[in-house]
Amino acid sequence: MRDGARVTIRPLTPADAALYPDFFAHVTADDLRLRFFAPIATLTPEMIAHFTHYDPAKAMAFIAIGGNGEMLGVARLHDDPDGKGGEFAVLVRSSLKGHGLGWLLMQHIIDYARRKGLASVHGEVLSENLTMLQMCRELGFGIADDAGEAGVKRATLKLGLA
Ligand SMILES: CC(C)(COP(=O)(O)OP(=O)(O)OC[C@H]1O[C@@H](n2cnc3c(N)ncnc32)[C@H](O)[C@@H]1OP(=O)(O)O)[C@@H](O)C(=O)NCCC(=O)NCCS
């Protein structure tokens, strides 16, 4: 990361379910709201199963692991129904924000999408989430108002000719 600390980033597997309770315990309620657009009171086994089981033909998730084996962050990409683009989401352990991990995870998502041949990557970001919007701009995303939801921006990165 930017401070020189080392982190392992690899595809998320079902076995990583065991890491989720500790990870969520280290994410503030506000950061969870920024990620899920709603308060998350409890992390249920059903939610963990949903996060850790995905069809690799249509989705991808990268997990970041620290030196003690703890989960530090996660980024995911789910293909659009038409298979042309993919929607990203990213979440970093709150105490680790600002160390460059979100950036690294987004780079993995973008590289993966490019290798897969997707035409674009997009995500919905709350308008108040200035950190995420700024990071998206620096990564080359265009930002526009979301057509369907007030207070939400849509960040889009076209990959076609890169
Ligand atoms: C938004 C979020 C994912 C960002 O992750 P993060 O690890 O805190 O952010 P980073 O440290 O990687 O990047 C933030 C900053 O570093 C910059 N940066 C990081 N690494 C960089 C690099 N290698 N080169 C250039 N710029 C870099 C970013 O553009 C940004 O700039 P700033 O610090 O000057 O403001 C994280 O804060 C989070 O989990 N928030 C709650 C959930 C959320 O909002 N998710 C997004 C909704 S999909």
The ligand as an SDF file (V2000), in Angstrom:
LIG
                    3D

 48 50  0  0  0  0  0  0  0  0999 V2000
  -14.2990    4.5850   -0.7230 C   0  0  0  0  0  0  0  0  0  0  0  0
  -13.2190    3.6190   -0.2570 C   0  0  0  0  0  0  0  0  0  0  0  0
  -13.3940    2.2810   -0.9390 C   0  0  0  0  0  0  0  0  0  0  0  0
  -11.8670    4.1960   -0.6770 C   0  0  0  0  0  0  0  0  0  0  0  0
  -10.8570    3.3100   -0.2410 O   0  0  0  0  0  0  0  0  0  0  0  0
   -9.5730    3.8690    0.5410 P   0  0  0  0  0  0  0  0  0  0  0  0
   -8.6440    2.7340    0.7250 O   0  0  0  0  0  0  0  0  0  0  0  0
  -10.0070    4.6120    1.7320 O   0  0  0  0  0  0  0  0  0  0  0  0
   -9.0260    4.9110   -0.5090 O   0  0  0  0  0  0  0  0  0  0  0  0
   -7.5240    5.0490   -1.0400 P   0  0  0  0  0  0  0  0  0  0  0  0
   -6.6460    5.3560    0.1080 O   0  0  0  0  0  0  0  0  0  0  0  0
   -7.1410    3.9150   -1.9020 O   0  0  0  0  0  0  0  0  0  0  0  0
   -7.6870    6.2510   -2.0300 O   0  0  0  0  0  0  0  0  0  0  0  0
   -8.0830    7.4500   -1.5540 C   0  0  0  0  0  0  0  0  0  0  0  0
   -7.0710    8.4330   -1.9640 C   0  0  0  0  0  0  0  0  0  0  0  0
   -5.8080    8.0040   -2.4400 O   0  0  0  0  0  0  0  0  0  0  0  0
   -5.6680    8.2190   -3.8770 C   0  0  0  0  0  0  0  0  0  0  0  0
   -4.7860    7.1230   -4.2540 N   0  0  0  0  0  0  0  0  0  0  0  0
   -4.6520    5.9710   -3.5950 C   0  0  0  0  0  0  0  0  0  0  0  0
   -3.6850    5.2160   -4.1360 N   0  0  0  0  0  0  0  0  0  0  0  0
   -3.2020    5.9090   -5.1840 C   0  0  0  0  0  0  0  0  0  0  0  0
   -2.1820    5.6500   -6.1420 C   0  0  0  0  0  0  0  0  0  0  0  0
   -1.4700    4.5240   -6.1240 N   0  0  0  0  0  0  0  0  0  0  0  0
   -1.9460    6.5820   -7.0770 N   0  0  0  0  0  0  0  0  0  0  0  0
   -2.6620    7.7050   -7.1210 C   0  0  0  0  0  0  0  0  0  0  0  0
   -3.6440    8.0190   -6.2280 N   0  0  0  0  0  0  0  0  0  0  0  0
   -3.9090    7.1290   -5.2700 C   0  0  0  0  0  0  0  0  0  0  0  0
   -7.0700    8.3090   -4.2310 C   0  0  0  0  0  0  0  0  0  0  0  0
   -7.3950    8.8230   -5.4450 O   0  0  0  0  0  0  0  0  0  0  0  0
   -7.5540    9.2140   -3.0770 C   0  0  0  0  0  0  0  0  0  0  0  0
   -6.9700   10.4680   -3.0090 O   0  0  0  0  0  0  0  0  0  0  0  0
   -6.6710   11.3270   -1.6620 P   0  0  0  0  0  0  0  0  0  0  0  0
   -6.1480   10.4720   -0.5510 O   0  0  0  0  0  0  0  0  0  0  0  0
   -5.6520   12.2760   -2.1150 O   0  0  0  0  0  0  0  0  0  0  0  0
   -7.9740   11.9500   -1.2870 O   0  0  0  0  0  0  0  0  0  0  0  0
  -13.2350    3.4290    1.2740 C   0  0  0  0  0  0  0  0  0  0  0  0
  -13.0720    4.6760    1.8790 O   0  0  0  0  0  0  0  0  0  0  0  0
  -14.5030    2.7510    1.7850 C   0  0  0  0  0  0  0  0  0  0  0  0
  -14.5550    1.5440    1.9310 O   0  0  0  0  0  0  0  0  0  0  0  0
  -15.5680    3.5690    2.0690 N   0  0  0  0  0  0  0  0  0  0  0  0
  -16.8220    3.0270    2.5460 C   0  0  0  0  0  0  0  0  0  0  0  0
  -17.5630    2.2060    1.4690 C   0  0  0  0  0  0  0  0  0  0  0  0
  -17.7170    2.9850    0.1840 C   0  0  0  0  0  0  0  0  0  0  0  0
  -17.8770    4.1870    0.1630 O   0  0  0  0  0  0  0  0  0  0  0  0
  -17.6620    2.2440   -0.9500 N   0  0  0  0  0  0  0  0  0  0  0  0
  -17.8300    2.8350   -2.2650 C   0  0  0  0  0  0  0  0  0  0  0  0
  -19.2160    2.6230   -2.7700 C   0  0  0  0  0  0  0  0  0  0  0  0
  -19.2000    1.4410   -4.1280 S   0  0  0  0  0  0  0  0  0  0  0  0
  1  2  1  0
  2  3  1  0
  2  4  1  0
  2 36  1  0
  4  5  1  0
  5  6  1  0
  6  7  2  0
  6  8  1  0
  6  9  1  0
  9 10  1  0
 10 11  2  0
 10 12  1  0
 10 13  1  0
 13 14  1  0
 14 15  1  0
 15 16  1  0
 15 30  1  0
 16 17  1  0
 17 18  1  0
 17 28  1  0
 18 19  1  0
 18 27  1  0
 19 20  2  0
 20 21  1  0
 21 22  1  0
 21 27  2  0
 22 23  1  0
 22 24  2  0
 24 25  1  0
 25 26  2  0
 26 27  1  0
 28 29  1  0
 28 30  1  0
 30 31  1  0
 31 32  1  0
 32 33  2  0
 32 34  1  0
 32 35  1  0
 36 37  1  0
 36 38  1  0
 38 39  2  0
 38 40  1  0
 40 41  1  0
 41 42  1  0
 42 43  1  0
 43 44  2  0
 43 45  1  0
 45 46  1  0
 46 47  1  0
 47 48  1  0
M  END
$$$$
